[in-house]
Amino acid sequence: MRITSTSCICPVLVCLCFVQRCYGAAHHGSVKVTRNQTKHIEGETEVHHRPKRGWVWNQFFVLEEHMGPDPQYVGKLHSNSDKGDGSVKYILTGEGAGTIFIIDDTTGDIHSTKSLDREQKTHYVLHAQAIDRRTNKPLEPESEFIIKVQDINDNAPKFTDGPYIVTVPEMSEMGTSVLQVTATDADDPTYGNSARVVYSILQGQPYFSVDPKTGVIRTALHNMDREAREHYSVVIQAKDMAGQVGGLSGSTTVNITLTDVNDNPPRFPQKHYQLYVPESAQVGSAVGKIKANDADTGSNADMKYTIINGDGSGVFSISTDKETREGILSLKKPLNYEKKKSYTLNIEGANTHLDFRFSHLGPFKDVTMLKIIVGDVDEPPLFTMPSYVMEVYENAKIGTAVGTVMALDPDSANSLVRYFIDHNSEEDTYFTIDSSTGTIKTAKIFDREETPWYNITVAASEIDNPGLVTRVPVGVRILDINDNPPELAREYDVVVCENAKPGQVIQTITATDKDNSANGARFYFSLDEGLSSNPNFTLRDNEDNTASILTRRRRYSRTTQDIYYLPVLISDGGVPPLSSSSTLTIRVCACERDGRVRTCHAEAFLSSAGLSTGALIAILLCVVILLAIVVLFITLRRSKKEPLIISEEDVRENVVTYDDEGGGEEDTEAFDITALRNPSAAEELKYRRDVHPEVKPVPRHPLSSSLDSIDVQEFIKQRLAEADQDPSVPPYDSLQTYAYEGHRSEAGSISSLDSATTHSDQDYNYLEDWGPEFKKLAELYGEIESERTT
C-alpha cells in the first residue's frame, strides 16, 4: 500500500514533499513489505510464494491553526492490493483517529477536522490497516505512521518574571551591568525564526541600554547622581522572527533605583548662629539644637558633632541624635548672668562613614560658630551652705539660741531675705527662727535619752518676690548631760551552793547608764557603806565596768537561811557623778561537786518537822543503805538467767547457763561438768541427759595418755569441737557455759575489815556515778575527807 501526501501547497512544502518522497523511494526500499509466506487462511494449505503486496508510506504534516471552512487534507493511504474496485477497506486507529483525523475507508484519504495547536501537541501517532471488505481479513500487516503539526508564528515572546525592580549604585561606571531579562517564545525553535528573539529598549534612553541577544541591561552614562534623579522606568521589548517585519513582540518594565553612596559632605546652612539660654537652666538639660545638612541618606549621612574650641567648651557639651542627626547642646555647669553673660563655641559636624573613592570631593566635615547669650533671671536666695549642723544641750532653757543660717539674693538687686521654718513634722515645732537674722532658738525642753537628733527644714524667700523660695536642711544634735544614774544591766538570779568555799566567785554583775559614754563610761561598784560589814559575802570591783560577788565563809545551809540580800552601790564617772543602790537576792541551793545546782527547795518539808541536822543525815543514810541493798538484790536477780527452754513443747532457741564457781554446786539436769572441776577425772564418753540421740555419735578422739597434763582450756576446746560435730544435739542452738574458777588469785584480800584503823586514800567520787540515791552519801564522805585534809 502506498501512502501519499498532497499537503505540499506552497513552494517550500512542495520541495519538502519532493525530498520526502525521493527519500522514501531511495531510503525506504524496504518499506514495501514482502513476506516469504502467507498466513494459513480458512484451512487452506500454506503456500510458499512472494506476494506483490505491501505498504508504501512517509511522514505526514498538517499546519496548525487551520481556519478553513473545509477539513484540511492530510494525505492518502493506498495498498498495492487495492485494484480500485472498492474491495479494500482502510481502517485508521491511534491518537485522534475518528475525532481529529478521519479517513475515507474506500479511497484512503485522511482529513483533519479540527484546528490543531502545536504548542499543545506536536505530533500524533496513528496506525493504518487494509482489510478485505468481503472477508474482513487483513491484506497487509498493521502499519504505524506519524502526523506532525507544522508550526506557524502564532506566539509572541513573553517576560514571565516581569515587571522587574532592581538597584544600582549611583556614580557607577558606564556599562555597569544592572539586570539580565529573558523572554520566552512558545513557537518551535527548530523551525524557521518563529522563536528567535531580539531585545531592544523602548524607554530609558540615554541612561540605560540593552544587549539585543542576551537581554543584559547596562548603564549608558557616566556618574549618574542619585541626588539629581533617583528612580528610572525602563521598557524592554522582545521581538521574534529575528526582529523582522511581521514578527510578534512583547515588552516588560524594569524599575531601576540608584542607591546612595557617600559623595556629599555635610554643610551647615549658616556660618554663625546665636542661642539664648536663661541662667536658670538646669545642669544636664538640653538648651539648644544645631544641624548640618547632608544630601546623602542612611549611614552615608551619619555624622558626629564636637566642640573643637571656644570659651564655653567647659560649660556646654554636645551629643548627636542618631534619628534626626541633630547636635544636642547640653549644660554641664550652672550659668550665672552676674558673672558671665555670653559664651562662644566652634562646632564641627563630620561624617562617620567615609568612601575614599570620593575623597576628592571633600573634606567631609564642616564648622560653624555658635554664640550663646546668658539671660538674666530673678533667682531665689542662696544659702551660704548646702546644709547646717547645730548642737544644743538637753537641759537648755526655752529660747536658747542654737545657731544661725544665712541666705543671700544672687541677683544684682540684692533684695532682703525672709526666713521661716517649714512645719511639715512635729520636730519643726521644737524650734523657732528669727525671720530677719535667721537665728534658730529652742521652743521646748529636750531629753537626749528620748530623742538625740532633730531634722528641720529652713526656707528663705525674697521680701519683694515671696514666690521664689529656697530650702536647706538643718540638723540639730542634742548634747548629753549627766542626768541618769547607773543601774544594774539586768535582773540577776544569784545562787550560792551549800558546799561553797571561802573566796569563791558566785556571780559577775555589770551596769548600764542611759547617758552617753562621756558621762558614764566608767562605773564604780561597792557595798553600801551605811550597813555593817557583811559576814557572808563581799564585792570586788574588777575595774572593767564589772564586779564579782564572793563568799566569805565555808558552808551555807538552806535549813538555817535560804535567802540573803546584798545591797550594791553603783556610781558613774560623770560631772557631777551620780549613783544608785540595787539589792541582789542570793539563794542557797544544793549543788553537785562540780558546782551544778541540784535543788533549792526539795528538802523544805524536813525543816518544818523540827529535826536536827544530825537526825536528817542519819535518816538519809538509812535510806541510802536500804536503796543500795535493793539495788544489789535486783542486780543479783537480773544476773541469774533462767533457762530459755521452759517445757518440752517450747522449741525456741535456748541458752543454758551454769553459775558454778567450781566444786560447790552439782548440776544434775544438763551436762556433767565434773571434768572442769578436775580435768584428770575426765571420762571417756558421756552422753547428754537432756536429749536422746537417734544416731550413734562419732567416737571421741582418745585422750592423751597423761590426763594430769591436760589443760582446762584445751579440754574445753575439745568439748566444743565435739559438741559442734555431735548429731544428737537438739534442732536449736545451745550455749554451754563452764564456770571454772581456776587456781588461787594472786590479788590480795578486798575485805574492808582492816581499813578502819588505817588512813585511807580512797576517792569516793565513784559514789556519784551510782545514781541519785547515793548523792548525799557522796557529799558526806566528801565533807569528811575535806575536813581531814583541812
VENKA-V882460 format. One record per residue. N is the residue number from 1. PSI is psi as a letter, one per 40 degrees, with the letter a starting at -180 (999 if undefined). Layout:
BEGIN
((N	PSI) (N	PSI))
END
This chain:
BEGIN
((1	i) (2	h) (3	h) (4	i) (5	h) (6	f) (7	e) (8	g) (9	e) (10	i) (11	d) (12	d) (13	d) (14	d) (15	d) (16	d) (17	d) (18	d) (19	d) (20	d) (21	d) (22	d) (23	d) (24	d) (25	d) (26	d) (27	d) (28	f) (29	d) (30	e) (31	d) (32	h) (33	h) (34	i) (35	i) (36	e) (37	i) (38	i) (39	i) (40	h) (41	h) (42	f) (43	e) (44	i) (45	i) (46	h) (47	h) (48	g) (49	i) (50	h) (51	i) (52	g) (53	i) (54	i) (55	i) (56	h) (57	i) (58	a) (59	i) (60	i) (61	i) (62	h) (63	h) (64	i) (65	f) (66	h) (67	e) (68	i) (69	d) (70	i) (71	i) (72	h) (73	h) (74	d) (75	a) (76	h) (77	h) (78	h) (79	i) (80	e) (81	e) (82	h) (83	e) (84	e) (85	e) (86	e) (87	e) (88	h) (89	h) (90	h) (91	h) (92	h) (93	i) (94	a) (95	h) (96	e) (97	h) (98	d) (99	d) (100	d) (101	h) (102	i) (103	i) (104	h) (105	e) (106	d) (107	d) (108	e) (109	h) (110	h) (111	i) (112	h) (113	e) (114	i) (115	h) (116	i) (117	h) (118	d) (119	e) (120	d) (121	h) (122	d) (123	i) (124	h) (125	h) (126	i) (127	h) (128	i) (129	i) (130	h) (131	i) (132	h) (133	d) (134	d) (135	e) (136	f) (137	h) (138	h) (139	d) (140	i) (141	i) (142	h) (143	i) (144	h) (145	i) (146	h) (147	h) (148	h) (149	h) (150	h) (151	i) (152	i) (153	g) (154	e) (155	h) (156	i) (157	i) (158	i) (159	h) (160	d) (161	e) (162	i) (163	i) (164	i) (165	h) (166	i) (167	i) (168	h) (169	i) (170	i) (171	f) (172	i) (173	i) (174	h) (175	e) (176	h) (177	h) (178	d) (179	i) (180	h) (181	i) (182	h) (183	i) (184	i) (185	h) (186	e) (187	i) (188	h) (189	e) (190	e) (191	h) (192	a) (193	e) (194	d) (195	e) (196	h) (197	i) (198	i) (199	i) (200	i) (201	h) (202	d) (203	h) (204	e) (205	i) (206	f) (207	d) (208	i) (209	i) (210	i) (211	h) (212	d) (213	d) (214	d) (215	e) (216	h) (217	h) (218	i) (219	i) (220	e) (221	i) (222	i) (223	f) (224	h) (225	h) (226	d) (227	d) (228	d) (229	h) (230	d) (231	i) (232	i) (233	h) (234	h) (235	h) (236	h) (237	i) (238	h) (239	h) (240	a) (241	f) (242	f) (243	e) (244	i) (245	h) (246	e) (247	i) (248	i) (249	i) (250	i) (251	i) (252	i) (253	h) (254	h) (255	h) (256	h) (257	h) (258	h) (259	i) (260	i) (261	i) (262	g) (263	e) (264	h) (265	i) (266	i) (267	h) (268	h) (269	d) (270	i) (271	e) (272	h) (273	i) (274	h) (275	h) (276	h) (277	h) (278	i) (279	e) (280	e) (281	h) (282	i) (283	h) (284	e) (285	i) (286	h) (287	e) (288	i) (289	i) (290	i) (291	h) (292	h) (293	i) (294	h) (295	e) (296	i) (297	i) (298	a) (299	d) (300	e) (301	e) (302	i) (303	i) (304	h) (305	h) (306	i) (307	h) (308	d) (309	a) (310	i) (311	e) (312	e) (313	d) (314	e) (315	d) (316	i) (317	i) (318	i) (319	i) (320	h) (321	h) (322	d) (323	d) (324	e) (325	f) (326	i) (327	h) (328	h) (329	h) (330	i) (331	h) (332	d) (333	i) (334	i) (335	i) (336	h) (337	d) (338	d) (339	d) (340	h) (341	e) (342	i) (343	i) (344	h) (345	i) (346	h) (347	h) (348	h) (349	h) (350	i) (351	i) (352	d) (353	h) (354	i) (355	h) (356	e) (357	d) (358	f) (359	d) (360	e) (361	e) (362	a) (363	i) (364	f) (365	i) (366	i) (367	i) (368	i) (369	h) (370	h) (371	h) (372	h) (373	h) (374	h) (375	h) (376	h) (377	i) (378	h) (379	i) (380	i) (381	i) (382	h) (383	i) (384	e) (385	i) (386	d) (387	i) (388	i) (389	h) (390	i) (391	i) (392	i) (393	i) (394	d) (395	e) (396	i) (397	i) (398	h) (399	e) (400	h) (401	h) (402	d) (403	i) (404	h) (405	i) (406	h) (407	i) (408	i) (409	h) (410	e) (411	i) (412	d) (413	d) (414	f) (415	i) (416	i) (417	i) (418	h) (419	i) (420	i) (421	h) (422	h) (423	g) (424	e) (425	i) (426	d) (427	d) (428	e) (429	e) (430	e) (431	i) (432	i) (433	i) (434	h) (435	d) (436	d) (437	d) (438	e) (439	h) (440	h) (441	i) (442	i) (443	e) (444	i) (445	h) (446	i) (447	h) (448	d) (449	d) (450	d) (451	h) (452	e) (453	i) (454	h) (455	h) (456	i) (457	h) (458	h) (459	i) (460	h) (461	i) (462	i) (463	d) (464	d) (465	g) (466	e) (467	d) (468	h) (469	h) (470	h) (471	i) (472	h) (473	i) (474	h) (475	h) (476	h) (477	h) (478	h) (479	i) (480	i) (481	i) (482	g) (483	e) (484	h) (485	i) (486	i) (487	i) (488	i) (489	d) (490	i) (491	h) (492	h) (493	g) (494	h) (495	h) (496	h) (497	i) (498	d) (499	f) (500	i) (501	i) (502	i) (503	e) (504	h) (505	h) (506	e) (507	i) (508	h) (509	i) (510	i) (511	i) (512	i) (513	h) (514	d) (515	i) (516	i) (517	d) (518	d) (519	e) (520	f) (521	d) (522	h) (523	i) (524	h) (525	i) (526	i) (527	i) (528	h) (529	e) (530	e) (531	i) (532	i) (533	h) (534	h) (535	e) (536	d) (537	i) (538	i) (539	h) (540	h) (541	h) (542	e) (543	f) (544	f) (545	f) (546	i) (547	i) (548	h) (549	h) (550	i) (551	i) (552	e) (553	i) (554	d) (555	i) (556	i) (557	h) (558	d) (559	d) (560	d) (561	h) (562	e) (563	h) (564	i) (565	h) (566	h) (567	h) (568	h) (569	h) (570	h) (571	i) (572	a) (573	f) (574	i) (575	h) (576	i) (577	i) (578	i) (579	i) (580	i) (581	h) (582	i) (583	h) (584	h) (585	h) (586	h) (587	i) (588	h) (589	i) (590	h) (591	i) (592	i) (593	d) (594	e) (595	e) (596	h) (597	h) (598	d) (599	i) (600	e) (601	e) (602	d) (603	f) (604	d) (605	d) (606	d) (607	d) (608	d) (609	e) (610	f) (611	i) (612	i) (613	d) (614	d) (615	d) (616	d) (617	d) (618	d) (619	d) (620	d) (621	d) (622	d) (623	d) (624	d) (625	d) (626	d) (627	d) (628	d) (629	d) (630	d) (631	d) (632	d) (633	d) (634	d) (635	d) (636	d) (637	d) (638	d) (639	e) (640	h) (641	h) (642	i) (643	i) (644	d) (645	h) (646	d) (647	i) (648	d) (649	e) (650	h) (651	e) (652	i) (653	i) (654	i) (655	h) (656	h) (657	h) (658	h) (659	g) (660	h) (661	e) (662	g) (663	d) (664	d) (665	i) (666	h) (667	h) (668	e) (669	d) (670	b) (671	i) (672	h) (673	f) (674	d) (675	d) (676	d) (677	d) (678	h) (679	d) (680	e) (681	e) (682	h) (683	i) (684	d) (685	h) (686	h) (687	i) (688	h) (689	e) (690	e) (691	i) (692	h) (693	i) (694	d) (695	i) (696	h) (697	i) (698	h) (699	i) (700	i) (701	h) (702	i) (703	i) (704	i) (705	d) (706	g) (707	d) (708	d) (709	e) (710	h) (711	i) (712	d) (713	d) (714	d) (715	d) (716	d) (717	d) (718	d) (719	d) (720	d) (721	d) (722	d) (723	d) (724	d) (725	e) (726	h) (727	e) (728	e) (729	i) (730	i) (731	f) (732	i) (733	i) (734	h) (735	h) (736	h) (737	h) (738	h) (739	g) (740	h) (741	d) (742	a) (743	i) (744	h) (745	i) (746	e) (747	i) (748	a) (749	i) (750	e) (751	i) (752	e) (753	d) (754	e) (755	e) (756	d) (757	e) (758	i) (759	h) (760	h) (761	f) (762	h) (763	h) (764	e) (765	d) (766	e) (767	d) (768	d) (769	e) (770	e) (771	i) (772	d) (773	d) (774	e) (775	d) (776	d) (777	d) (778	d) (779	d) (780	d) (781	d) (782	d) (783	d) (784	d) (785	d) (786	d) (787	d) (788	d) (789	d) (790	999))
END
